């Protein structure tokens, strides 16, 4: 019975990991589209564009690390339910390993270029 539970947790972990990867890619593309629209808008000054990008990052849970001219660097740490389920399937002990990994890993970092309208990870 426990083995069945662990197999189901592993299968669910794989499915959730694929879903999380797809969502991350879609969100990055949405950021890119928003930034391109922002750059192409005629009526905004550089300061207004910068403020809009900072607000976008803030509402999506990112912490602004650095603002350097036209570049805005922001980061956030993401908890992966899929990875947690996969580690849980390693007899439950793996969940503790994943939680340690989560708190020790580096946050995901994005850099937005206000002038070019690009964003990179």
C-alpha positions in Angstrom: 0.0 0.0 0.0 2.8 2.4 0.9 4.6 1.5 -2.4 1.5 2.3 -4.4 1.3 5.7 -2.6 4.9 6.4 -3.4 4.4 5.5 -7.1 1.4 7.7 -7.3 3.3 10.6 -5.7 6.2 10.1 -8.2 3.8 10.1 -11.2 2.0 13.1 -9.8 5.3 14.9 -9.3 6.3 14.3 -12.9 3.0 15.7 -14.2 3.2 18.7 -11.9 6.8 19.4 -12.9 5.9 19.5 -16.6 2.9 21.8 -15.8 5.1 24.1 -13.7 7.7 24.3 -16.5 5.0 25.1 -19.0 3.6 27.8 -16.7 7.1 29.3 -16.1 7.7 29.5 -19.9 4.3 31.1 -20.5 4.8 33.7 -17.8 8.2 34.6 -19.2 6.6 35.1 -22.6 3.9 37.3 -21.0 6.6 39.4 -19.3 8.3 39.7 -22.7 5.1 40.8 -24.5 4.3 43.3 -21.8 7.8 44.8 -22.0 7.6 45.0 -25.8 4.3 46.8 -25.6 5.7 49.1 -23.0 8.7 50.0 -25.1 6.5 50.6 -28.2 4.1 52.9 -26.3 4.7 56.5 -27.5 3.4 58.5 -24.5 5.5 57.1 -21.7 8.8 58.5 -20.5 11.7 56.4 -19.4 10.9 56.9 -15.8 7.3 55.8 -16.3 8.4 52.7 -18.1 10.8 51.9 -15.3 8.1 52.4 -12.8 5.8 50.1 -14.7 8.4 47.3 -14.9 9.1 47.6 -11.2 5.4 47.4 -10.4 5.1 44.3 -12.7 7.9 42.5 -10.9 6.5 43.5 -7.5 3.0 42.3 -8.2 4.4 38.9 -9.4 6.4 38.4 -6.2 9.9 39.4 -7.4 12.3 41.3 -5.3 14.2 44.1 -7.2 17.9 43.5 -6.8 19.4 46.2 -9.0 18.5 49.0 -11.3 21.2 50.1 -13.6 20.3 52.6 -16.3 17.9 50.7 -18.6 18.3 47.3 -16.8 16.2 46.1 -13.9 17.3 42.9 -12.2 14.7 41.1 -10.0 14.6 37.6 -8.4 12.3 35.3 -6.5 12.5 31.9 -5.0 9.9 29.4 -6.3 8.6 26.4 -4.4 8.1 23.5 -6.8 5.2 21.2 -5.8 6.3 18.7 -8.5 9.8 18.4 -7.1 8.4 18.1 -3.6 6.2 15.2 -4.7 9.1 13.5 -6.4 11.2 13.8 -3.3 8.3 12.6 -1.2 8.2 9.5 -3.3 11.7 8.7 -2.1 10.2 7.1 1.0 9.2 10.4 2.6 12.7 11.3 3.8 13.3 13.0 0.5 10.8 15.7 1.3 13.2 16.9 4.1 16.0 16.9 1.5 13.9 19.0 -0.9 13.0 21.5 1.8 16.7 21.9 2.7 17.4 22.4 -1.0 14.6 25.0 -1.4 16.0 27.2 1.4 19.6 26.8 0.1 19.0 27.3 -3.7 19.6 30.6 -5.4 16.5 32.6 -6.4 15.4 32.7 -10.1 16.7 35.9 -11.6 15.2 38.0 -14.5 16.8 41.0 -16.1 14.6 43.4 -18.0 16.0 45.9 -20.6 13.7 48.9 -20.7 15.1 50.4 -23.9 15.3 47.2 -26.0 12.1 45.7 -24.6 13.8 42.3 -23.7 13.8 40.1 -20.7 16.2 37.3 -19.9 16.6 34.8 -17.2 
